[in-house]
């Protein structure tokens, strides 16, 4: 991730980030609890508005104060990318890459999620992720960052879910959740993870292990979706990108962007 950050700062991937100002900055705290579920998710987001895109990073309460958003509007992306706090770096890099490499132009496919309730939209979204993962019967799928509808989607396709999460002790259906991701990475036939791994600093380790083991890595990204897109064909096999506004914030129709390793990019970047 540091190599990508330095490449952006040096202007190797497009215009230098000091030419792009942050015009808006927001902190959001949101909770989600689906009907009949015992689990309440506590979600914190930093959003940075640059031109027509919102750079985003989910973070934990102790990583960033809610008041931090007041610091970034009016600054250049160059300044914000150099911030020492990881969630700030990720949101700023996402803002830069989302402007320079729009999902609509870069993705393989655009998916429309129709208007609906939170659980309806979550189930449709997670079915897309599971389909993109091409899950085979009895394959062990490491799920890093547990989303309960996605656990169900993996199991419905005959996969064996290996759930891993730093916050949860068990899934909604009662399976134990592993905290040590290396334990699930060592035994998985494929990996599905959320891009929250960018914000907590574990993404590089996951990328290293899937490259070593030569197994597929499928990522669902609200956090840093344009950042993850830069790792297509470099360890990431497939990506479902969901830029802001996320499905949990909109009852209307949503667009998600699919990337696959079959996609050929003439302008593939090296850094």
Phi and psi in degrees as GROMACS dihedral restraints (atoms count N, CA, C in turn):
[ dihedral_restraints ]
;  ai    aj    ak    al  type     phi  dphi    fc
    3     4     5     6     1   -64.1    20    10
    4     5     6     7     1   -35.2    20    10
    6     7     8     9     1   -64.3    20    10
    7     8     9    10     1   -41.9    20    10
    9    10    11    12     1   -63.9    20    10
   10    11    12    13     1   -43.0    20    10
   12    13    14    15     1   -60.6    20    10
   13    14    15    16     1   -45.2    20    10
   15    16    17    18     1   -66.2    20    10
   16    17    18    19     1   -36.1    20    10
   18    19    20    21     1   -64.6    20    10
   19    20    21    22     1   -39.6    20    10
   21    22    23    24     1   -64.3    20    10
   22    23    24    25     1   -47.6    20    10
   24    25    26    27     1   -62.3    20    10
   25    26    27    28     1   -32.1    20    10
   27    28    29    30     1   -83.2    20    10
   28    29    30    31     1    -3.8    20    10
   30    31    32    33     1    76.4    20    10
   31    32    33    34     1    22.6    20    10
   33    34    35    36     1   -78.8    20    10
   34    35    36    37     1   -17.6    20    10
   36    37    38    39     1  -107.9    20    10
   37    38    39    40     1     2.8    20    10
   39    40    41    42     1   156.4    20    10
   40    41    42    43     1  -157.4    20    10
   42    43    44    45     1   -61.3    20    10
   43    44    45    46     1   150.3    20    10
   45    46    47    48     1   -63.3    20    10
   46    47    48    49     1   140.5    20    10
   48    49    50    51     1   -67.1    20    10
   49    50    51    52     1   -11.6    20    10
   51    52    53    54     1   -72.3    20    10
   52    53    54    55     1    -6.7    20    10
   54    55    56    57     1   -89.7    20    10
   55    56    57    58     1    -4.3    20    10
   57    58    59    60     1  -117.2    20    10
   58    59    60    61     1   110.4    20    10
   60    61    62    63     1   -85.7    20    10
   61    62    63    64     1   148.4    20    10
   63    64    65    66     1   -84.8    20    10
   64    65    66    67     1   115.4    20    10
   66    67    68    69     1   -95.3    20    10
   67    68    69    70     1   -16.2    20    10
   69    70    71    72     1  -151.9    20    10
   70    71    72    73     1   146.5    20    10
   72    73    74    75     1  -141.8    20    10
   73    74    75    76     1   131.9    20    10
   75    76    77    78     1  -135.6    20    10
   76    77    78    79     1   144.6    20    10
   78    79    80    81     1  -113.7    20    10
   79    80    81    82     1   132.9    20    10
   81    82    83    84     1  -126.4    20    10
   82    83    84    85     1   132.6    20    10
   84    85    86    87     1  -114.5    20    10
   85    86    87    88     1   124.8    20    10
   87    88    89    90     1  -140.2    20    10
   88    89    90    91     1   141.8    20    10
   90    91    92    93     1  -116.7    20    10
   91    92    93    94     1   150.9    20    10
   93    94    95    96     1  -134.4    20    10
   94    95    96    97     1   133.2    20    10
   96    97    98    99     1  -146.1    20    10
   97    98    99   100     1   113.7    20    10
   99   100   101   102     1   -76.5    20    10
  100   101   102   103     1   153.4    20    10
  102   103   104   105     1   -54.7    20    10
  103   104   105   106     1   139.6    20    10
  105   106   107   108     1    71.2    20    10
  106   107   108   109     1     0.5    20    10
  108   109   110   111     1   -94.7    20    10
  109   110   111   112     1   142.6    20    10
  111   112   113   114     1   -87.1    20    10
  112   113   114   115     1    -9.8    20    10
  114   115   116   117     1   -97.5    20    10
  115   116   117   118     1   127.2    20    10
  117   118   119   120     1  -109.7    20    10
  118   119   120   121     1   122.2    20    10
  120   121   122   123     1   -89.4    20    10
  121   122   123   124     1   134.5    20    10
  123   124   125   126     1  -110.6    20    10
  124   125   126   127     1   115.3    20    10
  126   127   128   129     1  -119.6    20    10
  127   128   129   130     1   131.4    20    10
  129   130   131   132     1  -121.0    20    10
  130   131   132   133     1   134.2    20    10
  132   133   134   135     1  -132.8    20    10
  133   134   135   136     1   141.7    20    10
  135   136   137   138     1  -109.1    20    10
  136   137   138   139     1   128.8    20    10
  138   139   140   141     1  -122.3    20    10
  139   140   141   142     1   131.9    20    10
  141   142   143   144     1  -121.6    20    10
  142   143   144   145     1   118.6    20    10
  144   145   146   147     1   -88.3    20    10
  145   146   147   148     1   121.9    20    10
  147   148   149   150     1  -132.1    20    10
  148   149   150   151     1   117.7    20    10
  150   151   152   153     1    50.6    20    10
  151   152   153   154     1  -123.1    20    10
  153   154   155   156     1   -96.3    20    10
  154   155   156   157     1    15.6    20    10
  156   157   158   159     1  -129.1    20    10
  157   158   159   160     1   147.6    20    10
  159   160   161   162     1  -107.0    20    10
  160   161   162   163     1   109.2    20    10
  162   163   164   165     1   -70.1    20    10
  163   164   165   166     1   139.0    20    10
  165   166   167   168     1  -136.9    20    10
  166   167   168   169     1   145.3    20    10
  168   169   170   171     1  -148.9    20    10
  169   170   171   172     1   125.6    20    10
  171   172   173   174     1   -81.2    20    10
  172   173   174   175     1   144.9    20    10
  174   175   176   177     1  -148.8    20    10
  175   176   177   178     1   170.3    20    10
  177   178   179   180     1   -90.2    20    10
  178   179   180   181     1   164.2    20    10
  180   181   182   183     1   -62.5    20    10
  181   182   183   184     1   -31.0    20    10
  183   184   185   186     1   -85.9    20    10
  184   185   186   187     1    -8.6    20    10
  186   187   188   189     1   -80.9    20    10
  187   188   189   190     1   -30.7    20    10
  189   190   191   192     1  -154.2    20    10
  190   191   192   193     1   131.3    20    10
  192   193   194   195     1   -71.8    20    10
  193   194   195   196     1   147.0    20    10
  195   196   197   198     1   -61.3    20    10
  196   197   198   199     1   -27.0    20    10
  198   199   200   201     1   -77.0    20    10
  199   200   201   202     1    -6.8    20    10
  201   202   203   204     1   -61.8    20    10
  202   203   204   205     1   -29.1    20    10
  204   205   206   207     1   -58.4    20    10
  205   206   207   208     1   -26.7    20    10
  207   208   209   210     1   -64.8    20    10
  208   209   210   211     1   -17.2    20    10
  210   211   212   213     1   -82.8    20    10
  211   212   213   214     1   -17.6    20    10
  213   214   215   216     1  -104.9    20    10
  214   215   216   217     1   -28.7    20    10
  216   217   218   219     1   -64.7    20    10
  217   218   219   220     1   137.4    20    10
  219   220   221   222     1    94.0    20    10
  220   221   222   223     1   -13.1    20    10
  222   223   224   225     1   -89.2    20    10
  223   224   225   226     1   161.9    20    10
  225   226   227   228     1   -82.3    20    10
  226   227   228   229     1   155.3    20    10
  228   229   230   231     1   -61.4    20    10
  229   230   231   232     1   -30.6    20    10
  231   232   233   234     1   -56.9    20    10
  232   233   234   235     1   -46.7    20    10
  234   235   236   237     1   -64.4    20    10
  235   236   237   238     1   -42.5    20    10
  237   238   239   240     1   -72.3    20    10
  238   239   240   241     1   -38.8    20    10
  240   241   242   243     1   -61.4    20    10
  241   242   243   244     1   -30.5    20    10
  243   244   245   246     1   -79.7    20    10
  244   245   246   247     1    -4.3    20    10
  246   247   248   249     1   -57.9    20    10
  247   248   249   250     1   143.2    20    10
  249   250   251   252     1   -77.1    20    10
  250   251   252   253     1   -13.9    20    10
  252   253   254   255     1   -85.5    20    10
  253   254   255   256     1   126.1    20    10
  255   256   257   258     1   -58.4    20    10
  256   257   258   259     1   -47.1    20    10
  258   259   260   261     1   -59.3    20    10
  259   260   261   262     1   -33.6    20    10
  261   262   263   264     1   -67.6    20    10
  262   263   264   265     1   -44.6    20    10
  264   265   266   267     1   -57.8    20    10
  265   266   267   268     1   -46.1    20    10
  267   268   269   270     1   -65.0    20    10
  268   269   270   271     1   -45.4    20    10
  270   271   272   273     1   -61.9    20    10
  271   272   273   274     1   -39.3    20    10
  273   274   275   276     1   -71.5    20    10
  274   275   276   277     1   -40.7    20    10
  276   277   278   279     1   -63.9    20    10
  277   278   279   280     1   -39.4    20    10
  279   280   281   282     1   -63.2    20    10
  280   281   282   283     1   -41.2    20    10
  282   283   284   285     1   -62.1    20    10
  283   284   285   286     1   -45.1    20    10
  285   286   287   288     1   -61.0    20    10
  286   287   288   289     1   -52.2    20    10
  288   289   290   291     1   -70.1    20    10
  289   290   291   292     1   -31.4    20    10
  291   292   293   294     1   -66.8    20    10
  292   293   294   295     1   -29.6    20    10
  294   295   296   297     1   -79.6    20    10
  295   296   297   298     1   -44.3    20    10
  297   298   299   300     1   -77.0    20    10
  298   299   300   301     1   -36.0    20    10
  300   301   302   303     1  -125.9    20    10
  301   302   303   304     1    77.5    20    10
  303   304   305   306     1   -60.2    20    10
  304   305   306   307     1   139.5    20    10
  306   307   308   309     1   -55.8    20    10
  307   308   309   310     1   -38.1    20    10
  309   310   311   312     1   -60.6    20    10
  310   311   312   313     1   -33.4    20    10
  312   313   314   315     1   -87.2    20    10
  313   314   315   316     1   -27.3    20    10
  315   316   317   318     1   -98.0    20    10
  316   317   318   319     1   -26.2    20    10
  318   319   320   321     1   -75.6    20    10
  319   320   321   322     1   161.6    20    10
  321   322   323   324     1   -78.1    20    10
  322   323   324   325     1   -37.2    20    10
  324   325   326   327     1  -152.7    20    10
  325   326   327   328     1   146.7    20    10
  327   328   329   330     1  -108.1    20    10
  328   329   330   331     1   129.5    20    10
  330   331   332   333     1  -110.2    20    10
  331   332   333   334     1   135.5    20    10
  333   334   335   336     1  -102.4    20    10
  334   335   336   337     1   120.9    20    10
  336   337   338   339     1   -99.5    20    10
  337   338   339   340     1   115.7    20    10
  339   340   341   342     1   -68.5    20    10
  340   341   342   343     1   164.4    20    10
  342   343   344   345     1   -58.0    20    10
  343   344   345   346     1   148.2    20    10
  345   346   347   348     1   174.8    20    10
  346   347   348   349     1  -175.0    20    10
  348   349   350   351     1   -74.2    20    10
  349   350   351   352     1   165.2    20    10
  351   352   353   354     1   -56.3    20    10
  352   353   354   355     1   -43.1    20    10
  354   355   356   357     1   -71.6    20    10
  355   356   357   358     1   -35.4    20    10
  357   358   359   360     1   -61.8    20    10
  358   359   360   361     1   -46.3    20    10
  360   361   362   363     1   -68.5    20    10
  361   362   363   364     1   -37.4    20    10
  363   364   365   366     1   -65.0    20    10
  364   365   366   367     1   -41.6    20    10
  366   367   368   369     1   -65.9    20    10
  367   368   369   370     1   -41.2    20    10
  369   370   371   372     1   -65.2    20    10
  370   371   372   373     1   -43.1    20    10
  372   373   374   375     1   -62.5    20    10
  373   374   375   376     1   -45.4    20    10
  375   376   377   378     1   -72.2    20    10
  376   377   378   379     1   -27.6    20    10
  378   379   380   381     1   -65.4    20    10
  379   380   381   382     1   -38.2    20    10
  381   382   383   384     1   -61.9    20    10
  382   383   384   385     1   -43.5    20    10
  384   385   386   387     1   -62.5    20    10
  385   386   387   388     1   -45.9    20    10
  387   388   389   390     1   -64.0    20    10
  388   389   390   391     1   -38.9    20    10
  390   391   392   393     1   -64.2    20    10
  391   392   393   394     1   -41.4    20    10
  393   394   395   396     1   -63.0    20    10
  394   395   396   397     1   -29.5    20    10
  396   397   398   399     1   -77.5    20    10
  397   398   399   400     1   -12.8    20    10
  399   400   401   402     1    51.3    20    10
  400   401   402   403     1    55.8    20    10
  402   403   404   405     1   -71.8    20    10
  403   404   405   406     1   130.7    20    10
  405   406   407   408     1   -99.5    20    10
  406   407   408   409     1   152.0    20    10
  408   409   410   411     1   -57.3    20    10
  409   410   411   412     1   132.9    20    10
  411   412   413   414     1    71.1    20    10
  412   413   414   415     1     3.5    20    10
  414   415   416   417     1   -72.8    20    10
  415   416   417   418     1   139.9    20    10
  417   418   419   420     1   -87.6    20    10
  418   419   420   421     1   119.5    20    10
  420   421   422   423     1  -112.3    20    10
  421   422   423   424     1   111.8    20    10
  423   424   425   426     1   -72.8    20    10
  424   425   426   427     1   124.2    20    10
  426   427   428   429     1  -111.6    20    10
  427   428   429   430     1   103.2    20    10
  429   430   431   432     1  -101.3    20    10
  430   431   432   433     1   109.5    20    10
  432   433   434   435     1    98.8    20    10
  433   434   435   436     1    90.2    20    10
  435   436   437   438     1   -79.1    20    10
  436   437   438   439     1   122.8    20    10
  438   439   440   441     1  -121.2    20    10
  439   440   441   442     1   116.3    20    10
  441   442   443   444     1   -60.3    20    10
  442   443   444   445     1   -40.5    20    10
  444   445   446   447     1   -61.6    20    10
  445   446   447   448     1   -27.1    20    10
  447   448   449   450     1   -76.6    20    10
  448   449   450   451     1   -33.6    20    10
  450   451   452   453     1   -56.8    20    10
  451   452   453   454     1   -47.4    20    10
  453   454   455   456     1   -63.1    20    10
  454   455   456   457     1   -41.7    20    10
  456   457   458   459     1   -64.2    20    10
  457   458   459   460     1   -38.6    20    10
  459   460   461   462     1   -63.7    20    10
  460   461   462   463     1   -45.9    20    10
  462   463   464   465     1   -67.6    20    10
  463   464   465   466     1   -35.9    20    10
  465   466   467   468     1   -63.5    20    10
  466   467   468   469     1   -25.5    20    10
  468   469   470   471     1   -93.2    20    10
  469   470   471   472     1     8.6    20    10
  471   472   473   474     1    89.1    20    10
  472   473   474   475     1     2.3    20    10
  474   475   476   477     1   -79.4    20    10
  475   476   477   478     1   158.4    20    10
  477   478   479   480     1  -103.4    20    10
  478   479   480   481     1   113.1    20    10
  480   481   482   483     1   -82.6    20    10
  481   482   483   484     1   129.8    20    10
  483   484   485   486     1  -110.9    20    10
  484   485   486   487     1    88.6    20    10
  486   487   488   489     1   -76.2    20    10
  487   488   489   490     1   140.1    20    10
  489   490   491   492     1  -141.1    20    10
  490   491   492   493     1   130.2    20    10
  492   493   494   495     1  -161.9    20    10
  493   494   495   496     1   143.1    20    10
  495   496   497   498     1   -80.6    20    10
  496   497   498   499     1   -18.1    20    10
  498   499   500   501     1  -105.0    20    10
  499   500   501   502     1   -30.5    20    10
  501   502   503   504     1   -99.2    20    10
  502   503   504   505     1   147.5    20    10
  504   505   506   507     1   -97.5    20    10
  505   506   507   508     1   -29.3    20    10
  507   508   509   510     1  -153.4    20    10
  508   509   510   511     1   157.6    20    10
  510   511   512   513     1   -76.3    20    10
  511   512   513   514     1   172.6    20    10
  513   514   515   516     1   -60.5    20    10
  514   515   516   517     1   -32.4    20    10
  516   517   518   519     1   -89.3    20    10
  517   518   519   520     1     3.7    20    10
  519   520   521   522     1   101.1    20    10
  520   521   522   523     1     1.4    20    10
  522   523   524   525     1   -71.9    20    10
  523   524   525   526     1   140.3    20    10
  525   526   527   528     1   -67.1    20    10
  526   527   528   529     1   141.0    20    10
  528   529   530   531     1  -105.2    20    10
  529   530   531   532     1   124.4    20    10
  531   532   533   534     1   -79.4    20    10
  532   533   534   535     1   139.4    20    10
  534   535   536   537     1   -92.8    20    10
  535   536   537   538     1   -27.3    20    10
  537   538   539   540     1   -88.1    20    10
  538   539   540   541     1   105.0    20    10
  540   541   542   543     1   -68.1    20    10
  541   542   543   544     1   -25.0    20    10
  543   544   545   546     1   -62.8    20    10
  544   545   546   547     1   -30.7    20    10
  546   547   548   549     1   -66.6    20    10
  547   548   549   550     1   -38.4    20    10
  549   550   551   552     1   -81.6    20    10
  550   551   552   553     1   -32.9    20    10
  552   553   554   555     1   -64.8    20    10
  553   554   555   556     1   -31.4    20    10
  555   556   557   558     1   -70.3    20    10
  556   557   558   559     1   -25.1    20    10
  558   559   560   561     1  -113.2    20    10
  559   560   561   562     1    -5.6    20    10
  561   562   563   564     1   -79.0    20    10
  562   563   564   565     1   148.3    20    10
  564   565   566   567     1   -87.2    20    10
  565   566   567   568     1   -23.3    20    10
  567   568   569   570     1  -156.9    20    10
  568   569   570   571     1   165.8    20    10
  570   571   572   573     1  -129.8    20    10
  571   572   573   574     1   132.9    20    10
  573   574   575   576     1  -117.9    20    10
  574   575   576   577     1   127.9    20    10
  576   577   578   579     1  -140.6    20    10
  577   578   579   580     1   156.9    20    10
  579   580   581   582     1   -86.1    20    10
  580   581   582   583     1   157.6    20    10
  582   583   584   585     1   -79.4    20    10
  583   584   585   586     1     5.2    20    10
  585   586   587   588     1   -59.3    20    10
  586   587   588   589     1   -19.8    20    10
  588   589   590   591     1   -63.2    20    10
  589   590   591   592     1   -22.2    20    10
  591   592   593   594     1   -66.0    20    10
  592   593   594   595     1   -45.9    20    10
  594   595   596   597     1   -72.5    20    10
  595   596   597   598     1   -25.3    20    10
  597   598   599   600     1  -100.0    20    10
  598   599   600   601     1     3.1    20    10
  600   601   602   603     1    83.6    20    10
  601   602   603   604     1    11.9    20    10
  603   604   605   606     1   -98.3    20    10
  604   605   606   607     1    -5.9    20    10
  606   607   608   609     1   -59.8    20    10
  607   608   609   610     1   -44.4    20    10
  609   610   611   612     1   -60.5    20    10
  610   611   612   613     1   -38.8    20    10
  612   613   614   615     1   -66.3    20    10
  613   614   615   616     1   -42.8    20    10
  615   616   617   618     1   -61.7    20    10
  616   617   618   619     1   -44.4    20    10
  618   619   620   621     1   -60.6    20    10
  619   620   621   622     1   -42.1    20    10
  621   622   623   624     1   -61.1    20    10
  622   623   624   625     1   -44.8    20    10
  624   625   626   627     1   -69.8    20    10
  625   626   627   628     1   -40.5    20    10
  627   628   629   630     1   -69.3    20    10
  628   629   630   631     1   -32.2    20    10
  630   631   632   633     1   -66.2    20    10
  631   632   633   634     1   -43.5    20    10
  633   634   635   636     1   -62.4    20    10
  634   635   636   637     1   -43.5    20    10
  636   637   638   639     1   -89.3    20    10
  637   638   639   640     1    -9.3    20    10
  639   640   641   642     1    55.4    20    10
  640   641   642   643     1    51.3    20    10
  642   643   644   645     1  -117.9    20    10
  643   644   645   646     1   155.3    20    10
  645   646   647   648     1   -66.9    20    10
  646   647   648   649     1   144.9    20    10
  648   649   650   651     1  -126.4    20    10
  649   650   651   652     1   117.1    20    10
  651   652   653   654     1  -113.9    20    10
  652   653   654   655     1   130.3    20    10
  654   655   656   657     1  -122.0    20    10
  655   656   657   658     1   133.7    20    10
  657   658   659   660     1  -103.8    20    10
  658   659   660   661     1   121.1    20    10
  660   661   662   663     1  -127.1    20    10
  661   662   663   664     1   114.1    20    10
  663   664   665   666     1   -94.2    20    10
  664   665   666   667     1   -57.6    20    10
  666   667   668   669     1   -57.1    20    10
  667   668   669   670     1   130.0    20    10
  669   670   671   672     1    51.7    20    10
  670   671   672   673     1    39.2    20    10
  672   673   674   675     1   -61.8    20    10
  673   674   675   676     1   -36.6    20    10
  675   676   677   678     1   -74.8    20    10
  676   677   678   679     1   -24.4    20    10
  678   679   680   681     1   -68.6    20    10
  679   680   681   682     1   -48.7    20    10
  681   682   683   684     1   -59.9    20    10
  682   683   684   685     1   -36.0    20    10
  684   685   686   687     1   -58.1    20    10
  685   686   687   688     1   -26.1    20    10
  687   688   689   690     1   -71.1    20    10
  688   689   690   691     1   -12.3    20    10
  690   691   692   693     1  -104.4    20    10
  691   692   693   694     1    10.1    20    10
  693   694   695   696     1   -61.7    20    10
  694   695   696   697     1   136.2    20    10
  696   697   698   699     1    67.1    20    10
  697   698   699   700     1    10.9    20    10
  699   700   701   702     1  -126.8    20    10
  700   701   702   703     1    32.5    20    10
  702   703   704   705     1   125.1    20    10
  703   704   705   706     1   -34.3    20    10
  705   706   707   708     1   -87.3    20    10
  706   707   708   709     1   124.9    20    10
  708   709   710   711     1   -87.8    20    10
  709   710   711   712     1   -39.3    20    10
  711   712   713   714     1  -151.9    20    10
  712   713   714   715     1   154.6    20    10
  714   715   716   717     1  -143.5    20    10
  715   716   717   718     1   131.4    20    10
  717   718   719   720     1  -106.4    20    10
  718   719   720   721     1   110.6    20    10
  720   721   722   723     1   -98.9    20    10
  721   722   723   724     1   129.0    20    10
  723   724   725   726     1  -127.6    20    10
  724   725   726   727     1    86.1    20    10
  726   727   728   729     1   -70.5    20    10
  727   728   729   730     1   164.1    20    10
  729   730   731   732     1   -64.9    20    10
  730   731   732   733     1   141.6    20    10
  732   733   734   735     1   -80.1    20    10
  733   734   735   736     1   130.9    20    10
  735   736   737   738     1   -70.6    20    10
  736   737   738   739     1   160.0    20    10
  738   739   740   741     1   -59.0    20    10
  739   740   741   742     1   -31.6    20    10
  741   742   743   744     1   -72.0    20    10
  742   743   744   745     1   -11.8    20    10
  744   745   746   747     1  -104.8    20    10
  745   746   747   748     1     1.6    20    10
  747   748   749   750     1  -137.4    20    10
  748   749   750   751     1   126.0    20    10
  750   751   752   753     1   -85.2    20    10
  751   752   753   754     1   -11.3    20    10
  753   754   755   756     1   -85.3    20    10
  754   755   756   757     1  -172.7    20    10
  756   757   758   759     1   -66.1    20    10
  757   758   759   760     1   147.0    20    10
  759   760   761   762     1  -128.5    20    10
  760   761   762   763     1   152.0    20    10
  762   763   764   765     1  -113.7    20    10
  763   764   765   766     1   132.3    20    10
  765   766   767   768     1  -118.0    20    10
  766   767   768   769     1   153.7    20    10
  768   769   770   771     1  -120.9    20    10
  769   770   771   772     1   127.0    20    10
  771   772   773   774     1  -102.7    20    10
  772   773   774   775     1   134.8    20    10
  774   775   776   777     1  -121.5    20    10
  775   776   777   778     1   139.7    20    10
  777   778   779   780     1  -130.2    20    10
  778   779   780   781     1   161.5    20    10
  780   781   782   783     1   -70.6    20    10
  781   782   783   784     1   -11.7    20    10
  783   784   785   786     1   -75.8    20    10
  784   785   786   787     1   -14.3    20    10
  786   787   788   789     1   -69.0    20    10
  787   788   789   790     1   130.4    20    10
  789   790   791   792     1  -103.0    20    10
  790   791   792   793     1   127.8    20    10
  792   793   794   795     1  -116.0    20    10
  793   794   795   796     1   118.8    20    10
  795   796   797   798     1   -67.0    20    10
  796   797   798   799     1   -26.6    20    10
  798   799   800   801     1  -106.1    20    10
  799   800   801   802     1    35.0    20    10
  801   802   803   804     1   -56.6    20    10
  802   803   804   805     1   134.6    20    10
  804   805   806   807     1   -92.1    20    10
  805   806   807   808     1   144.9    20    10
  807   808   809   810     1  -118.0    20    10
  808   809   810   811     1   139.2    20    10
